[in-house]
Amino acid sequence: MMDRIQLNDPRLDAIEPELIRIRRHLHAHPELRHEERDTSAYVASLLTQWGIHVERDIGGYGLVGVLRRGNGTRSIGLRADMDALPMQEHNRFAHASRVAGRMHACGHDGHTAMLLGAARYLAEHGGFDGTVNFIFQPAEEGGAGARLMIEDGLFERCPMDAVFGAHNWPGIAAGHVALRPGAIMASSNTFSLELTGVGSHAAQPHRSVDPVLAATSVVQTWQSIVSRNLDPKEAAVLSVTEIHAGSAGNVIPGHARLSGTVRAFSDDVLDLIERRMREIAQGIAEAHGVRAEFRFDRVYPALINDARSTDFAARVLSDLIGDTRVDAQVDPQMPSEDFAFYMKHRPGCYVFIGNGDGSEYGNCGCAIPLHNPNYDFNDAVLKTGVAWWVSLAREWLAAGATVARHAEEMHVL
């Protein structure tokens, strides 16, 4: 009979203080994307100390702890991200960032600590037959570290039949989780528009070809795409976040630049938005007599949870924490996640773990959001994350032919 972990497991209680220490050490020593050298070395040293084989330097500072037990041929991947954000922390507690302009404001310190906790627990107590791959990924924050690890041979060096990920989520109560089949996080895409006209004295606008006037027309008309071209049942965001033009109040500049982001949950919607943005920009530029150069870059794809894997994960979570604490149809979220790249190659599921609903912040009345200078990962949810990873690994590997057959159907083995 399977050794099932419970949240009140004394073996879990025994390692919780160390997990809190690890998490706070990581928080105090943040490293940005593609710079996670010390973080990677720290994680590798702990895994090695616990007797887990480590594959290092995958896609940069990425690494995988490989733990095998028994004779089982099935394998599972569990992923945590390691990088921090380029922002100044406002917190003043003892474990606040010691590096100016760098902060773990997205909870990757907590994700890494939870996965390390699961690695230690499974190394010490086993209870599974097969291989668990603990993926510690660099450069999630805009660096496409997942894609880099895959391109650098992740699945060849560490074969796995499925991959699962998790992110802490402020606004969801601690001890609760949320997931959904299909699209759960949007694609991330960037755009820029360069408009070139002819500059002049601001008192002689007739001598100019004004790119600023064209730019304002483009910004306004782009906003009609979501409201007038997109099916109302679909969801998307188009935000112009930068406008750069001019250097003096009495000069009409010869150049203007726009840039921003587009978020969507399907390629069809994204194709429509990109096409209409290009058509509008070129049409308005022609009407104003300026030259337009439009660029649209698809950075992260939408994160699409595999339906069977999600159903499996929901059942494991319900057994662990109870049905009332599992939201299996959470609304899709507009932020993006490069875990989406794994889902292009393997079946799996991405889960939100509640970081708190705001009650722990007293008079604030709301949860401090991700990417906020006052954010901190909630150490009270570390045990939930560890128990989830342990339960998932054991039960997925024990599920046998059903999951193996599904992986084959996904054409990934």
Rosetta blueprint (number, residue, H / E / L):
1 M L
2 M L
3 D L
4 R L
5 I L
6 Q L
7 L L
8 N L
9 D L
10 P H
11 R H
12 L H
13 D H
14 A H
15 I H
16 E H
17 P H
18 E H
19 L H
20 I H
21 R H
22 I H
23 R H
24 R H
25 H H
26 L H
27 H H
28 A H
29 H L
30 P L
31 E L
32 L L
33 R L
34 H L
35 E L
36 E L
37 R H
38 D H
39 T H
40 S H
41 A H
42 Y H
43 V H
44 A H
45 S H
46 L H
47 L H
48 T H
49 Q H
50 W L
51 G L
52 I L
53 H E
54 V E
55 E E
56 R E
57 D E
58 I E
59 G L
60 G L
61 Y L
62 G E
63 L E
64 V E
65 G E
66 V E
67 L E
68 R E
69 R E
70 G L
71 N L
72 G L
73 T L
74 R L
75 S E
76 I E
77 G E
78 L E
79 R E
80 A E
81 D E
82 M L
83 D L
84 A L
85 L E
86 P L
87 M L
88 Q L
89 E L
90 H L
91 N L
92 R L
93 F L
94 A L
95 H L
96 A L
97 S L
98 R L
99 V L
100 A L
101 G L
102 R L
103 M E
104 H L
105 A L
106 C L
107 G L
108 H H
109 D H
110 G H
111 H H
112 T H
113 A H
114 M H
115 L H
116 L H
117 G H
118 A H
119 A H
120 R H
121 Y H
122 L H
123 A H
124 E H
125 H H
126 G L
127 G L
128 F L
129 D L
130 G E
131 T E
132 V E
133 N E
134 F E
135 I E
136 F E
137 Q E
138 P L
139 A L
140 E L
141 E L
142 G L
143 G L
144 A L
145 G H
146 A H
147 R H
148 L H
149 M H
150 I H
151 E H
152 D L
153 G L
154 L H
155 F H
156 E H
157 R H
158 C L
159 P L
160 M L
161 D L
162 A L
163 V E
164 F E
165 G E
166 A E
167 H E
168 N E
169 W E
170 P E
171 G L
172 I L
173 A L
174 A L
175 G L
176 H L
177 V E
178 A E
179 L L
180 R L
181 P L
182 G E
183 A E
184 I E
185 M E
186 A L
187 S E
188 S E
189 N E
190 T E
191 F E
192 S E
193 L E
194 E E
195 L E
196 T E
197 G L
198 V E
199 G L
200 S E
201 H E
202 A L
203 A L
204 Q L
205 P H
206 H H
207 R H
208 S L
209 V E
210 D L
211 P H
212 V H
213 L H
214 A H
215 A H
216 T H
217 S H
218 V H
219 V H
220 Q H
221 T H
222 W H
223 Q L
224 S H
225 I H
226 V H
227 S H
228 R H
229 N H
230 L L
231 D L
232 P L
233 K L
234 E L
235 A L
236 A E
237 V E
238 L E
239 S E
240 V E
241 T E
242 E E
243 I E
244 H E
245 A E
246 G L
247 S L
248 A L
249 G L
250 N L
251 V E
252 I E
253 P L
254 G L
255 H E
256 A E
257 R E
258 L E
259 S E
260 G E
261 T E
262 V E
263 R E
264 A E
265 F L
266 S L
267 D H
268 D H
269 V H
270 L H
271 D H
272 L H
273 I H
274 E H
275 R H
276 R H
277 M H
278 R H
279 E H
280 I H
281 A H
282 Q H
283 G H
284 I H
285 A H
286 E H
287 A H
288 H H
289 G L
290 V L
291 R E
292 A E
293 E E
294 F E
295 R E
296 F E
297 D E
298 R E
299 V E
300 Y E
301 P L
302 A L
303 L E
304 I E
305 N E
306 D L
307 A H
308 R H
309 S H
310 T H
311 D H
312 F H
313 A H
314 A H
315 R H
316 V H
317 L H
318 S H
319 D H
320 L H
321 I H
322 G L
323 D H
324 T H
325 R H
326 V E
327 D E
328 A L
329 Q L
330 V L
331 D L
332 P L
333 Q E
334 M L
335 P L
336 S L
337 E L
338 D L
339 F L
340 A H
341 F H
342 Y H
343 M H
344 K L
345 H L
346 R L
347 P L
348 G E
349 C E
350 Y E
351 V E
352 F E
353 I E
354 G E
355 N E
356 G E
357 D L
358 G L
359 S H
360 E H
361 Y H
362 G H
363 N H
364 C H
365 G L
366 C L
367 A L
368 I L
369 P L
370 L L
371 H L
372 N L
373 P L
374 N L
375 Y L
376 D L
377 F L
378 N L
379 D H
380 A H
381 V H
382 L H
383 K H
384 T H
385 G H
386 V H
387 A H
388 W H
389 W H
390 V H
391 S H
392 L H
393 A H
394 R H
395 E H
396 W H
397 L H
398 A H
399 A L
400 G L
401 A H
402 T H
403 V H
404 A H
405 R H
406 H H
407 A H
408 E H
409 E H
410 M L
411 H L
412 V L
413 L L
